[in-house]
Amino acid sequence: MDRYVNDAAEEFEQVNSQVRRSLDDERERLIREKGELPWE
């Protein structure tokens, strides 16, 4: 049972890291796009 919990927690950490990286990339992309908008 401990092994299963450890494996599940490890997989969760990996997915969590990927999601955070993806959100950070998207955030940076949106910030760049916002900076490129013509402000008047």
mmJSON file of the N, C-alpha and C atoms, coordinates in Angstrom:
{"data_MODEL":{"atom_site":{
"group_PDB":["ATOM","ATOM","ATOM","ATOM","ATOM","ATOM","ATOM","ATOM","ATOM","ATOM","ATOM","ATOM","ATOM","ATOM","ATOM","ATOM","ATOM","ATOM","ATOM","ATOM","ATOM","ATOM","ATOM","ATOM","ATOM","ATOM","ATOM","ATOM","ATOM","ATOM","ATOM","ATOM","ATOM","ATOM","ATOM","ATOM","ATOM","ATOM","ATOM","ATOM","ATOM","ATOM","ATOM","ATOM","ATOM","ATOM","ATOM","ATOM","ATOM","ATOM","ATOM","ATOM","ATOM","ATOM","ATOM","ATOM","ATOM","ATOM","ATOM","ATOM","ATOM","ATOM","ATOM","ATOM","ATOM","ATOM","ATOM","ATOM","ATOM","ATOM","ATOM","ATOM","ATOM","ATOM","ATOM","ATOM","ATOM","ATOM","ATOM","ATOM","ATOM","ATOM","ATOM","ATOM","ATOM","ATOM","ATOM","ATOM","ATOM","ATOM","ATOM","ATOM","ATOM","ATOM","ATOM","ATOM","ATOM","ATOM","ATOM","ATOM","ATOM","ATOM","ATOM","ATOM","ATOM","ATOM","ATOM","ATOM","ATOM","ATOM","ATOM","ATOM","ATOM","ATOM","ATOM","ATOM","ATOM","ATOM","ATOM","ATOM"],
"id":[1,2,3,4,5,6,7,8,9,10,11,12,13,14,15,16,17,18,19,20,21,22,23,24,25,26,27,28,29,30,31,32,33,34,35,36,37,38,39,40,41,42,43,44,45,46,47,48,49,50,51,52,53,54,55,56,57,58,59,60,61,62,63,64,65,66,67,68,69,70,71,72,73,74,75,76,77,78,79,80,81,82,83,84,85,86,87,88,89,90,91,92,93,94,95,96,97,98,99,100,101,102,103,104,105,106,107,108,109,110,111,112,113,114,115,116,117,118,119,120],
"type_symbol":["N","C","C","N","C","C","N","C","C","N","C","C","N","C","C","N","C","C","N","C","C","N","C","C","N","C","C","N","C","C","N","C","C","N","C","C","N","C","C","N","C","C","N","C","C","N","C","C","N","C","C","N","C","C","N","C","C","N","C","C","N","C","C","N","C","C","N","C","C","N","C","C","N","C","C","N","C","C","N","C","C","N","C","C","N","C","C","N","C","C","N","C","C","N","C","C","N","C","C","N","C","C","N","C","C","N","C","C","N","C","C","N","C","C","N","C","C","N","C","C"],
"label_atom_id":["N","CA","C","N","CA","C","N","CA","C","N","CA","C","N","CA","C","N","CA","C","N","CA","C","N","CA","C","N","CA","C","N","CA","C","N","CA","C","N","CA","C","N","CA","C","N","CA","C","N","CA","C","N","CA","C","N","CA","C","N","CA","C","N","CA","C","N","CA","C","N","CA","C","N","CA","C","N","CA","C","N","CA","C","N","CA","C","N","CA","C","N","CA","C","N","CA","C","N","CA","C","N","CA","C","N","CA","C","N","CA","C","N","CA","C","N","CA","C","N","CA","C","N","CA","C","N","CA","C","N","CA","C","N","CA","C","N","CA","C"],
"label_alt_id":[null,null,null,null,null,null,null,null,null,null,null,null,null,null,null,null,null,null,null,null,null,null,null,null,null,null,null,null,null,null,null,null,null,null,null,null,null,null,null,null,null,null,null,null,null,null,null,null,null,null,null,null,null,null,null,null,null,null,null,null,null,null,null,null,null,null,null,null,null,null,null,null,null,null,null,null,null,null,null,null,null,null,null,null,null,null,null,null,null,null,null,null,null,null,null,null,null,null,null,null,null,null,null,null,null,null,null,null,null,null,null,null,null,null,null,null,null,null,null,null],
"label_comp_id":["MET","MET","MET","ASP","ASP","ASP","ARG","ARG","ARG","TYR","TYR","TYR","VAL","VAL","VAL","ASN","ASN","ASN","ASP","ASP","ASP","ALA","ALA","ALA","ALA","ALA","ALA","GLU","GLU","GLU","GLU","GLU","GLU","PHE","PHE","PHE","GLU","GLU","GLU","GLN","GLN","GLN","VAL","VAL","VAL","ASN","ASN","ASN","SER","SER","SER","GLN","GLN","GLN","VAL","VAL","VAL","ARG","ARG","ARG","ARG","ARG","ARG","SER","SER","SER","LEU","LEU","LEU","ASP","ASP","ASP","ASP","ASP","ASP","GLU","GLU","GLU","ARG","ARG","ARG","GLU","GLU","GLU","ARG","ARG","ARG","LEU","LEU","LEU","ILE","ILE","ILE","ARG","ARG","ARG","GLU","GLU","GLU","LYS","LYS","LYS","GLY","GLY","GLY","GLU","GLU","GLU","LEU","LEU","LEU","PRO","PRO","PRO","TRP","TRP","TRP","GLU","GLU","GLU"],
"label_asym_id":["A","A","A","A","A","A","A","A","A","A","A","A","A","A","A","A","A","A","A","A","A","A","A","A","A","A","A","A","A","A","A","A","A","A","A","A","A","A","A","A","A","A","A","A","A","A","A","A","A","A","A","A","A","A","A","A","A","A","A","A","A","A","A","A","A","A","A","A","A","A","A","A","A","A","A","A","A","A","A","A","A","A","A","A","A","A","A","A","A","A","A","A","A","A","A","A","A","A","A","A","A","A","A","A","A","A","A","A","A","A","A","A","A","A","A","A","A","A","A","A"],
"label_entity_id":["1","1","1","1","1","1","1","1","1","1","1","1","1","1","1","1","1","1","1","1","1","1","1","1","1","1","1","1","1","1","1","1","1","1","1","1","1","1","1","1","1","1","1","1","1","1","1","1","1","1","1","1","1","1","1","1","1","1","1","1","1","1","1","1","1","1","1","1","1","1","1","1","1","1","1","1","1","1","1","1","1","1","1","1","1","1","1","1","1","1","1","1","1","1","1","1","1","1","1","1","1","1","1","1","1","1","1","1","1","1","1","1","1","1","1","1","1","1","1","1"],
"label_seq_id":[1,1,1,2,2,2,3,3,3,4,4,4,5,5,5,6,6,6,7,7,7,8,8,8,9,9,9,10,10,10,11,11,11,12,12,12,13,13,13,14,14,14,15,15,15,16,16,16,17,17,17,18,18,18,19,19,19,20,20,20,21,21,21,22,22,22,23,23,23,24,24,24,25,25,25,26,26,26,27,27,27,28,28,28,29,29,29,30,30,30,31,31,31,32,32,32,33,33,33,34,34,34,35,35,35,36,36,36,37,37,37,38,38,38,39,39,39,40,40,40],
"pdbx_PDB_ins_code":[null,null,null,null,null,null,null,null,null,null,null,null,null,null,null,null,null,null,null,null,null,null,null,null,null,null,null,null,null,null,null,null,null,null,null,null,null,null,null,null,null,null,null,null,null,null,null,null,null,null,null,null,null,null,null,null,null,null,null,null,null,null,null,null,null,null,null,null,null,null,null,null,null,null,null,null,null,null,null,null,null,null,null,null,null,null,null,null,null,null,null,null,null,null,null,null,null,null,null,null,null,null,null,null,null,null,null,null,null,null,null,null,null,null,null,null,null,null,null,null],
"Cartn_x":[0.828,0.0,0.869,1.919,2.818,3.417,3.783,4.385,3.399,2.143,1.112,0.956,0.909,0.75,1.954,3.147,4.356,4.381,4.012,3.975,2.945,1.77,0.72,1.159,1.803,2.265,3.349,4.219,5.289,4.703,3.721,3.072,2.34,1.677,0.984,1.959,3.104,4.116,4.588,4.763,5.223,4.175,2.918,1.842,1.689,1.773,1.669,2.748,3.953,5.061,4.808,4.308,4.02,2.922,1.886,0.788,1.283,2.08,2.621,3.48,4.314,5.177,4.322,3.286,2.393,1.68,1.187,0.516,1.485,2.708,3.713,4.02,4.147,4.41,3.263,2.041,0.865,0.79,1.081,1.068,2.085,3.288,4.325,3.91,3.285,2.834,1.785,0.836,-0.2,0.375,1.343,1.99,2.71,3.395,4.076,3.072,1.97,0.945,0.358,0.116,-0.438,0.529,1.827,2.832,2.936,2.493,2.568,1.332,0.304,-0.898,-0.625,-1.212,-1.02,-1.898,-1.269,-2.014,-2.093,-3.271,-3.447,-3.893],
"Cartn_y":[-1.201,0.0,1.26,1.264,2.428,2.683,1.607,1.715,2.394,1.965,2.55,4.042,4.398,5.806,6.618,6.076,6.781,6.958,5.908,6.004,7.032,7.016,7.969,9.4,9.596,10.932,11.41,10.51,10.863,11.261,10.49,10.799,12.138,12.372,13.641,14.809,14.671,15.739,16.014,14.955,15.101,15.842,15.43,16.084,17.524,17.752,19.094,20.004,19.497,20.266,20.608,19.641,19.874,20.921,20.841,21.803,23.204,23.303,24.619,25.211,24.381,24.848,25.321,24.562,24.921,26.241,26.409,27.66,28.838,28.63,29.695,30.1,29.102,29.393,30.186,29.775,30.469,31.887,32.049,33.382,34.297,33.779,34.573,34.945,34.004,34.27,35.386,35.32,36.348,37.71,37.738,38.998,39.599,38.741,39.226,39.797,39.06,39.54,40.865,40.986,42.231,43.384,43.124,44.151,44.576,43.71,44.008,44.754,44.861,45.558,47.049,47.639,49.096,49.873,50.527,51.328,52.753,53.317,54.705,55.585],
"Cartn_z":[0.0,0.0,0.0,0.808,0.836,-0.534,-1.206,-2.536,-3.499,-3.448,-4.312,-4.025,-2.762,-2.381,-2.849,-2.651,-3.086,-4.6,-5.327,-6.786,-7.245,-6.619,-6.984,-6.672,-5.534,-5.155,-6.119,-6.525,-7.462,-8.812,-9.27,-10.545,-10.45,-9.331,-9.127,-9.195,-8.539,-8.555,-9.978,-10.755,-12.136,-12.976,-12.859,-13.604,-13.134,-11.832,-11.274,-11.865,-11.948,-12.506,-13.976,-14.731,-16.152,-16.323,-15.498,-15.588,-15.239,-14.178,-13.793,-14.909,-15.515,-16.605,-17.779,-18.1,-19.193,-18.913,-17.688,-17.324,-17.344,-16.884,-16.92,-18.354,-19.243,-20.655,-21.268,-20.966,-21.505,-20.958,-19.688,-19.067,-19.742,-19.969,-20.632,-22.05,-22.749,-24.117,-24.122,-23.187,-23.12,-22.75,-21.86,-21.484,-22.692,-23.461,-24.671,-25.661,-25.885,-26.813,-26.343,-25.055,-24.516,-24.776,-24.62,-24.848,-26.302,-27.212,-28.64,-29.154,-28.325,-28.753,-28.908,-29.944,-30.139,-29.152,-28.223,-27.246,-27.736,-27.636,-28.093,-26.955],
"occupancy":[1.0,1.0,1.0,1.0,1.0,1.0,1.0,1.0,1.0,1.0,1.0,1.0,1.0,1.0,1.0,1.0,1.0,1.0,1.0,1.0,1.0,1.0,1.0,1.0,1.0,1.0,1.0,1.0,1.0,1.0,1.0,1.0,1.0,1.0,1.0,1.0,1.0,1.0,1.0,1.0,1.0,1.0,1.0,1.0,1.0,1.0,1.0,1.0,1.0,1.0,1.0,1.0,1.0,1.0,1.0,1.0,1.0,1.0,1.0,1.0,1.0,1.0,1.0,1.0,1.0,1.0,1.0,1.0,1.0,1.0,1.0,1.0,1.0,1.0,1.0,1.0,1.0,1.0,1.0,1.0,1.0,1.0,1.0,1.0,1.0,1.0,1.0,1.0,1.0,1.0,1.0,1.0,1.0,1.0,1.0,1.0,1.0,1.0,1.0,1.0,1.0,1.0,1.0,1.0,1.0,1.0,1.0,1.0,1.0,1.0,1.0,1.0,1.0,1.0,1.0,1.0,1.0,1.0,1.0,1.0],
"B_iso_or_equiv":[0.0,0.0,0.0,0.0,0.0,0.0,0.0,0.0,0.0,0.0,0.0,0.0,0.0,0.0,0.0,0.0,0.0,0.0,0.0,0.0,0.0,0.0,0.0,0.0,0.0,0.0,0.0,0.0,0.0,0.0,0.0,0.0,0.0,0.0,0.0,0.0,0.0,0.0,0.0,0.0,0.0,0.0,0.0,0.0,0.0,0.0,0.0,0.0,0.0,0.0,0.0,0.0,0.0,0.0,0.0,0.0,0.0,0.0,0.0,0.0,0.0,0.0,0.0,0.0,0.0,0.0,0.0,0.0,0.0,0.0,0.0,0.0,0.0,0.0,0.0,0.0,0.0,0.0,0.0,0.0,0.0,0.0,0.0,0.0,0.0,0.0,0.0,0.0,0.0,0.0,0.0,0.0,0.0,0.0,0.0,0.0,0.0,0.0,0.0,0.0,0.0,0.0,0.0,0.0,0.0,0.0,0.0,0.0,0.0,0.0,0.0,0.0,0.0,0.0,0.0,0.0,0.0,0.0,0.0,0.0],
"pdbx_formal_charge":[null,null,null,null,null,null,null,null,null,null,null,null,null,null,null,null,null,null,null,null,null,null,null,null,null,null,null,null,null,null,null,null,null,null,null,null,null,null,null,null,null,null,null,null,null,null,null,null,null,null,null,null,null,null,null,null,null,null,null,null,null,null,null,null,null,null,null,null,null,null,null,null,null,null,null,null,null,null,null,null,null,null,null,null,null,null,null,null,null,null,null,null,null,null,null,null,null,null,null,null,null,null,null,null,null,null,null,null,null,null,null,null,null,null,null,null,null,null,null,null],
"auth_seq_id":[1,1,1,2,2,2,3,3,3,4,4,4,5,5,5,6,6,6,7,7,7,8,8,8,9,9,9,10,10,10,11,11,11,12,12,12,13,13,13,14,14,14,15,15,15,16,16,16,17,17,17,18,18,18,19,19,19,20,20,20,21,21,21,22,22,22,23,23,23,24,24,24,25,25,25,26,26,26,27,27,27,28,28,28,29,29,29,30,30,30,31,31,31,32,32,32,33,33,33,34,34,34,35,35,35,36,36,36,37,37,37,38,38,38,39,39,39,40,40,40],
"auth_comp_id":["MET","MET","MET","ASP","ASP","ASP","ARG","ARG","ARG","TYR","TYR","TYR","VAL","VAL","VAL","ASN","ASN","ASN","ASP","ASP","ASP","ALA","ALA","ALA","ALA","ALA","ALA","GLU","GLU","GLU","GLU","GLU","GLU","PHE","PHE","PHE","GLU","GLU","GLU","GLN","GLN","GLN","VAL","VAL","VAL","ASN","ASN","ASN","SER","SER","SER","GLN","GLN","GLN","VAL","VAL","VAL","ARG","ARG","ARG","ARG","ARG","ARG","SER","SER","SER","LEU","LEU","LEU","ASP","ASP","ASP","ASP","ASP","ASP","GLU","GLU","GLU","ARG","ARG","ARG","GLU","GLU","GLU","ARG","ARG","ARG","LEU","LEU","LEU","ILE","ILE","ILE","ARG","ARG","ARG","GLU","GLU","GLU","LYS","LYS","LYS","GLY","GLY","GLY","GLU","GLU","GLU","LEU","LEU","LEU","PRO","PRO","PRO","TRP","TRP","TRP","GLU","GLU","GLU"],
"auth_asym_id":["A","A","A","A","A","A","A","A","A","A","A","A","A","A","A","A","A","A","A","A","A","A","A","A","A","A","A","A","A","A","A","A","A","A","A","A","A","A","A","A","A","A","A","A","A","A","A","A","A","A","A","A","A","A","A","A","A","A","A","A","A","A","A","A","A","A","A","A","A","A","A","A","A","A","A","A","A","A","A","A","A","A","A","A","A","A","A","A","A","A","A","A","A","A","A","A","A","A","A","A","A","A","A","A","A","A","A","A","A","A","A","A","A","A","A","A","A","A","A","A"],
"auth_atom_id":["N","CA","C","N","CA","C","N","CA","C","N","CA","C","N","CA","C","N","CA","C","N","CA","C","N","CA","C","N","CA","C","N","CA","C","N","CA","C","N","CA","C","N","CA","C","N","CA","C","N","CA","C","N","CA","C","N","CA","C","N","CA","C","N","CA","C","N","CA","C","N","CA","C","N","CA","C","N","CA","C","N","CA","C","N","CA","C","N","CA","C","N","CA","C","N","CA","C","N","CA","C","N","CA","C","N","CA","C","N","CA","C","N","CA","C","N","CA","C","N","CA","C","N","CA","C","N","CA","C","N","CA","C","N","CA","C","N","CA","C"],
"pdbx_PDB_model_num":[1,1,1,1,1,1,1,1,1,1,1,1,1,1,1,1,1,1,1,1,1,1,1,1,1,1,1,1,1,1,1,1,1,1,1,1,1,1,1,1,1,1,1,1,1,1,1,1,1,1,1,1,1,1,1,1,1,1,1,1,1,1,1,1,1,1,1,1,1,1,1,1,1,1,1,1,1,1,1,1,1,1,1,1,1,1,1,1,1,1,1,1,1,1,1,1,1,1,1,1,1,1,1,1,1,1,1,1,1,1,1,1,1,1,1,1,1,1,1,1]
}}}
